């Protein structure tokens, strides 16, 4: 329920304010129905949780994948 606390809006002003409130409510409801974010197992950043090895004499022999 919406109540005017201060002032005396015209019917047109009140209708415009209610239109904005209804549009925001509809947009929020549409976002809630959107696809959920992907699960963490598909996040590529989970592979690189530890620091990669620094370059050195045998850097070519090291692998990025943890052992």
C-alpha positions in Angstrom: 0.0 0.0 0.0 1.3 3.4 -0.9 0.4 6.5 1.1 1.1 10.1 0.5 2.7 11.5 3.6 3.4 15.1 2.5 2.0 17.3 -0.1 -1.0 17.1 -2.3 -0.2 15.4 -5.6 -2.4 15.7 -8.6 -4.0 12.5 -10.0 -1.5 12.6 -12.9 1.5 12.9 -10.5 0.2 10.1 -8.4 -0.3 7.9 -11.5 3.2 8.7 -12.7 4.7 7.7 -9.4 2.7 4.5 -9.2 3.8 3.6 -12.8 7.5 3.9 -11.8 6.9 1.8 -8.7 5.1 -0.9 -10.7 7.8 -0.9 -13.4 10.5 -1.4 -10.8 8.6 -4.2 -9.2 8.2 -5.9 -12.6 11.9 -5.5 -13.4 12.8 -7.1 -10.0 10.4 -10.0 -10.6 11.9 -10.5 -14.1 15.4 -10.6 -12.6 14.4 -13.2 -10.0 13.3 -15.5 -12.8 16.6 -15.2 -14.7 19.0 -18.1 -14.9 21.0 -18.7 -11.7 24.8 -18.1 -11.8 26.9 -21.0 -12.9 28.1 -23.4 -10.2 31.6 -23.1 -8.9 32.8 -26.3 -10.5 32.6 -24.6 -13.9 34.6 -21.6 -12.8 38.0 -21.5 -14.6 39.6 -19.6 -11.7 39.3 -22.7 -9.4 42.2 -24.3 -11.3 44.6 -21.5 -10.5 44.1 -21.3 -6.8 47.8 -21.6 -6.0 50.5 -19.5 -7.6 52.0 -20.7 -10.8 55.7 -21.7 -10.7 58.2 -18.9 -11.4 60.4 -19.2 -14.4 63.7 -20.8 -13.9 66.2 -23.2 -15.5 63.7 -26.1 -15.5 60.5 -24.1 -15.9 59.7 -25.9 -19.1 59.5 -29.2 -17.2 57.0 -27.9 -14.6 53.3 -28.2 -15.2 50.5 -25.8 -14.4 48.3 -28.6 -13.0 48.8 -29.3 -9.3 50.2 -32.8 -8.6 
